């Protein structure tokens, strides 16, 4: 493929790209990770082991990955969007064949010394693939229902594979972030209404396919007091801890619910509850403000991109971050049923950390290469 068509695009040296990196965004990311280290230190009763030290090491490694990803031209990610998606699907298939069962779910595979959760990788891969396919569909073409068949297949395949693990939380995130991209690409609102109506009508059928523990989570959400020592235990303890923190909190290492082991999964899904108990309403709101600033950064970067692929990529990955935060915090507050969604950069977890850092790397790549233009029909259009 000829590079003649690239001459009108700004070509930056590696040093220029490095200077173009949005260091303000990286500082905010580092602050969130530092908060995670502090809370994991507290979760281990004042010890860096077993969670805080690993969290810090993973973040340091992830930061290197972020910068490497950001240095690659956005056109590189355009070319490799479909292959990356295919790798993500193959990893999900590998989970079915070779996956390890942990806490009743088959979501992880062993790759050498690493334990990987492919569904986290797919949260990034599906955004890349949808951004690529929608880049080639004009505003005039997007109104044709036939043009949506390809994007719908891209969404349905990994969603079904993730549901089989089973992982309802991740499958919902895949569907919702895909919906954001469909909307950003120009799909008409009435089509979302049709899908919503069909989805509502299918709820009784879908209920029959849910696992028993998933049904129990929904019923517990509706009435957690019905089984306070069983299925409702997690959410009731979470609410107690949130209320116990008050305005200013009890102080670091002073949370009774977490340090007396009443609070479940305090290092992962319920880490926000522990933070709110120890630092109170002020600490919780401060964390949410940090997330809000990061999310605004992401959407601002999307608006500055001069190519549709980069714009959709930044929108999708930023929406992904928002959904992580919203679902986790709504879950621990009892606003939605309990699902296994970590709090990004704060919860303990290697696969989630890697996926988030790659996401930020891609968003910063869009920012660094914001003036690059990609032809509607792809990079080979002018060959």
Order of alpha helices (4+ residues) and beta strands (2+ residues): alpha-alpha-alpha-alpha-beta-beta-beta-alpha-alpha-alpha-alpha-alpha-alpha-alpha-alpha-alpha-alpha-alpha
